Amino acid sequence: MKIDPEDNRASLRRRWGVPLGVAAGVAAVSVAAVAVFSGVGDARPLLADPAGNPTSVAAPSPITTRGSTSAPSSTRTTSTPDAFAITSGTTSPIDAGTVAKILASCLGSDASSYHAVVAARAPIASRDGDGVVIAVNSADQYVQCQSKGDKGNSQDSPPTFINNRLWGTGRTIEYFDSIREATGKGRYLMLGAGHYTSNIAKIAISYGDNPKQYPAVMAGGAFVYAAALSVDNPGSHYAGPSPYVHAYNAAGEEIYNQEKDPQFTSNR
């Protein structure tokens, strides 16, 4: 995907299936049913939307080319990819009052039907985003709202088109929206979210060929990850490393690894 060097937003937006996996502590926001955790969440099963069918908005396949950087096959070159560094994978909670404003601007009149389960600020902000709020209604339908200050927006139309978007093999992890946006020369925000089933106790994210895993934020059956990425010479077509989700059960066994999922690795 071509990135406009003048705009420098690098708005590579991907849809795929969820993350998380190393031990983590717990941080909670306890107002208006908003919970922000880094560790074991209280998972709920995902249900279909009221109509039983997705909307007419199609979700594109994720970009999962492996390597220090990743890009669609149509844009790959034979040059050596730029080495990258994850400078931070730590999120912080968003207070309940701000969460309410984010959902109101993102969902409009539907906001009152949803309560936030995960609300996290990223370690770095782009021009358009600095975090994410995942909310759910009484029918267990999820919505993902990207935040910028106390404002929210959704890539989806309608914003509630989240459920049954894209599942990993075995329907253990479901992928919502993910983005990569420039925050300055050679600096990027990586952010994504998804749903996990009740047998998942921990989720973590790795990036490209780097095996290090960063804990995702988990609560209410949803997970969120965010990271600050830096690269020395990204160029105008820099696609960034692919994020990979790793899911673990209560015994600490890895039961899902996106890097090994044929659904996402067949085009490598």
C-alpha positions as CSV (number, residue, x, y, z in Angstrom):
1,M,0.0,0.0,0.0
2,K,1.4,3.4,-1.0
3,I,2.0,5.7,1.9
4,D,1.8,9.4,1.2
5,P,5.1,10.9,2.5
6,E,3.6,14.4,2.6
7,D,0.6,13.3,4.7
8,N,2.9,11.0,6.7
9,R,-0.1,9.2,8.2
10,A,0.8,5.7,7.0
11,S,-2.8,4.8,7.5
12,L,-2.3,1.1,6.8
13,R,-5.5,-0.4,8.2
14,R,-5.9,-4.1,8.6
15,R,-8.5,-6.5,9.8
16,W,-7.5,-9.9,11.2
17,G,-7.8,-12.1,14.4
18,V,-6.8,-11.2,18.1
19,P,-3.6,-11.0,20.5
20,L,-2.0,-11.6,24.0
21,G,0.1,-14.0,26.0
22,V,2.7,-13.1,28.7
23,A,2.0,-12.7,32.4
24,A,0.7,-9.3,33.3
25,G,-0.4,-7.3,36.2
26,V,-3.9,-5.7,36.6
27,A,-4.9,-2.1,36.2
28,A,-8.6,-1.3,36.5
29,V,-10.8,1.7,35.8
30,S,-13.9,1.2,37.9
31,V,-16.5,3.7,36.9
32,A,-19.5,3.3,34.7
33,A,-18.7,-0.4,34.1
34,V,-15.4,0.5,32.5
35,A,-12.6,-2.0,33.2
36,V,-9.1,-1.9,31.9
37,F,-7.0,-5.0,32.6
38,S,-3.6,-6.2,31.6
39,G,-4.0,-9.9,32.4
40,V,-6.8,-12.3,32.7
41,G,-10.2,-10.9,31.7
42,D,-13.7,-12.1,32.2
43,A,-14.3,-13.6,28.8
44,R,-17.8,-13.8,27.3
45,P,-18.8,-15.8,24.2
46,L,-19.4,-13.8,21.0
47,L,-22.8,-13.8,19.5
48,A,-24.0,-13.0,16.0
49,D,-25.6,-9.6,15.2
50,P,-29.3,-9.2,15.6
51,A,-29.9,-9.9,11.9
52,G,-27.7,-12.9,11.9
53,N,-25.7,-11.6,9.0
54,P,-22.8,-9.1,8.5
55,T,-23.4,-5.8,6.8
56,S,-22.5,-5.2,3.2
57,V,-19.1,-3.7,4.3
58,A,-16.5,-6.4,3.5
59,A,-13.4,-6.8,5.6
60,P,-10.2,-7.1,3.6
61,S,-7.7,-9.8,4.3
62,P,-4.9,-9.0,6.8
63,I,-1.4,-8.3,5.7
64,T,0.7,-11.1,7.3
65,T,3.9,-11.2,5.2
66,R,6.7,-12.3,7.6
67,G,10.0,-10.5,8.1
68,S,11.4,-7.5,9.7
69,T,8.8,-5.6,7.8
70,S,5.7,-6.7,6.0
71,A,3.8,-5.6,2.9
72,P,1.3,-6.9,0.4
73,S,3.0,-9.2,-2.2
74,S,2.2,-6.6,-4.9
75,T,4.4,-4.1,-3.2
76,R,7.3,-6.2,-2.0
77,T,10.8,-5.4,-3.3
78,T,14.1,-7.2,-3.2
79,S,15.7,-4.6,-1.0
80,T,16.7,-5.3,2.5
81,P,13.9,-4.3,4.9
82,D,14.6,-1.7,7.5
83,A,15.2,-2.9,11.0
84,F,12.5,-1.7,13.5
85,A,12.3,-1.4,17.2
86,I,9.3,-1.5,19.5
87,T,10.1,1.4,21.9
88,S,7.0,0.8,24.1
89,G,4.2,-1.7,24.3
90,T,2.6,-0.2,27.5
91,T,-0.9,1.2,27.5
92,S,-2.6,3.3,30.2
93,P,-6.3,3.4,31.2
94,I,-8.8,6.1,30.0
95,D,-11.0,7.6,32.7
96,A,-14.7,6.8,32.7
97,G,-15.8,10.4,32.0
98,T,-13.6,10.6,28.9
99,V,-14.7,7.1,27.8
100,A,-18.3,8.3,27.8
101,K,-17.4,11.2,25.5
102,I,-15.5,8.9,23.2
103,L,-18.4,6.5,22.8
104,A,-20.9,9.4,22.4
105,S,-19.0,10.9,19.5
106,C,-18.3,7.5,18.0
107,L,-21.8,5.9,18.3
108,G,-24.1,8.8,18.5
109,S,-27.6,7.9,19.8
110,D,-26.5,4.2,20.1
111,A,-23.9,5.0,22.8
112,S,-26.4,4.5,25.6
113,S,-26.8,0.9,24.6
114,Y,-23.1,0.1,25.1
115,H,-20.8,-0.1,28.0
116,A,-17.0,-0.1,27.7
117,V,-15.0,-3.2,28.6
118,V,-11.6,-2.0,27.6
119,A,-10.4,1.6,27.3
120,A,-6.7,2.1,26.7
121,R,-4.4,5.0,25.7
122,A,-1.5,4.0,23.4
123,P,2.1,4.9,24.3
124,I,2.3,7.3,21.4
125,A,-0.3,9.3,19.5
126,S,-0.7,9.9,15.8
127,R,-2.6,12.8,14.2
128,D,-5.8,10.8,14.3
129,G,-5.5,8.4,17.2
130,D,-4.1,7.9,20.6
131,G,-6.0,4.9,21.9
132,V,-9.1,2.7,21.6
133,V,-12.3,1.9,23.4
134,I,-14.0,-1.5,23.0
135,A,-17.7,-1.6,24.2
136,V,-20.4,-4.2,24.2
137,N,-24.2,-4.2,24.3
138,S,-26.7,-6.6,26.0
139,A,-26.6,-8.9,23.0
140,D,-22.8,-9.3,23.3
141,Q,-22.2,-7.2,20.2
142,Y,-18.8,-5.4,20.2
143,V,-17.8,-2.1,18.8
144,Q,-14.3,-0.6,18.4
145,C,-13.9,3.2,18.7
146,Q,-10.5,4.7,18.0
147,S,-9.9,7.7,20.3
148,K,-8.2,11.0,19.9
149,G,-8.4,13.0,23.2
150,D,-12.1,12.7,24.2
151,K,-13.4,12.1,20.6
152,G,-14.0,8.7,19.1
153,N,-14.5,7.3,15.6
154,S,-14.9,4.0,13.9
155,Q,-13.6,2.6,10.6
156,D,-16.8,0.6,10.2
157,S,-20.2,1.5,8.8
158,P,-22.2,1.0,10.9
159,P,-19.7,1.2,13.8
160,T,-21.1,-2.0,15.3
161,F,-20.0,-4.1,12.4
162,I,-17.5,-6.1,14.5
163,N,-19.0,-9.5,15.2
164,N,-17.8,-12.6,13.3
165,R,-15.5,-10.5,11.2
166,L,-12.5,-12.7,11.0
167,W,-11.7,-15.7,13.2
168,G,-8.4,-17.5,13.6
169,T,-8.3,-21.2,13.0
170,G,-10.4,-23.1,15.5
171,R,-12.4,-19.9,16.4
172,T,-10.3,-19.1,19.4
173,I,-9.3,-15.5,18.5
174,E,-11.3,-13.1,16.5
175,Y,-9.7,-10.1,14.8
176,F,-11.3,-6.6,14.8
177,D,-9.6,-3.5,13.2
178,S,-5.9,-2.8,13.4
179,I,-4.0,0.3,12.2
180,R,-0.5,1.6,11.7
181,E,-0.2,5.4,11.6
182,A,2.8,7.7,11.4
183,T,3.5,9.8,14.4
184,G,6.6,11.5,13.0
185,K,9.6,10.6,10.8
186,G,10.3,7.0,11.3
187,R,7.9,6.7,14.2
188,Y,4.6,4.8,14.1
189,L,1.6,3.9,16.2
190,M,0.6,0.2,16.1
191,L,-2.9,-0.5,17.5
192,G,-5.4,-3.3,17.2
193,A,-8.2,-5.2,19.0
194,G,-10.2,-8.4,18.9
195,H,-12.3,-10.9,20.8
196,Y,-11.2,-14.1,22.7
197,T,-13.2,-17.1,23.8
198,S,-13.6,-18.3,27.4
199,N,-10.7,-20.8,27.2
200,I,-8.2,-18.0,26.8
201,A,-6.4,-16.7,29.9
202,K,-3.6,-14.6,28.4
203,I,-2.9,-12.9,25.1
204,A,0.4,-11.3,23.9
205,I,1.6,-9.8,20.7
206,S,4.9,-10.2,18.8
207,Y,6.0,-8.1,15.8
208,G,7.7,-9.4,12.6
209,D,10.5,-11.8,13.2
210,N,11.2,-10.5,16.7
211,P,10.1,-13.2,19.2
212,K,9.5,-10.8,22.1
213,Q,5.9,-10.7,23.2
214,Y,4.0,-7.7,24.6
215,P,1.0,-8.2,26.9
216,A,-2.4,-7.2,25.5
217,V,-5.1,-5.6,27.6
218,M,-8.0,-8.0,28.3
219,A,-11.4,-7.6,29.7
220,G,-15.0,-8.5,29.0
221,G,-14.1,-10.9,26.2
222,A,-12.2,-8.2,24.3
223,F,-8.5,-7.5,24.0
224,V,-6.5,-4.4,22.8
225,Y,-2.8,-3.9,22.0
226,A,-0.9,-0.8,21.2
227,A,2.8,-0.1,20.6
228,A,5.2,2.6,19.6
229,L,7.5,1.6,16.7
230,S,10.6,3.3,15.3
231,V,12.6,2.7,12.2
232,D,15.7,4.6,11.0
233,N,15.0,4.8,7.2
234,P,11.3,3.8,6.6
235,G,11.0,5.3,3.1
236,S,7.6,6.3,1.6
237,H,6.4,2.7,1.1
238,Y,7.3,1.4,4.6
239,A,4.7,-1.2,5.5
240,G,5.9,-2.0,9.0
241,P,6.1,-5.4,10.8
242,S,3.1,-7.6,11.0
243,P,1.7,-8.0,14.6
244,Y,1.0,-11.6,15.6
245,V,-1.4,-12.7,18.3
246,H,-0.4,-15.5,20.8
247,A,-3.1,-16.9,23.1
248,Y,-2.6,-19.1,26.2
249,N,-4.8,-21.1,28.4
250,A,-4.9,-21.0,32.2
251,A,-2.1,-23.6,32.4
252,G,0.2,-21.3,30.4
253,E,0.1,-23.4,27.3
254,E,0.1,-21.6,24.0
255,I,-3.1,-22.7,22.2
256,Y,-3.1,-20.2,19.4
257,N,-0.2,-18.7,17.4
258,Q,-1.1,-16.5,14.5
259,E,2.3,-17.0,13.0
260,K,1.4,-20.7,12.5
261,D,-2.2,-20.1,11.5
262,P,-2.6,-21.3,7.8
263,Q,-5.4,-18.8,7.3
264,F,-2.8,-16.0,7.8
265,T,0.4,-17.6,6.6
266,S,-0.6,-19.0,3.2
267,N,0.5,-15.8,1.4
268,R,3.9,-15.5,3.0
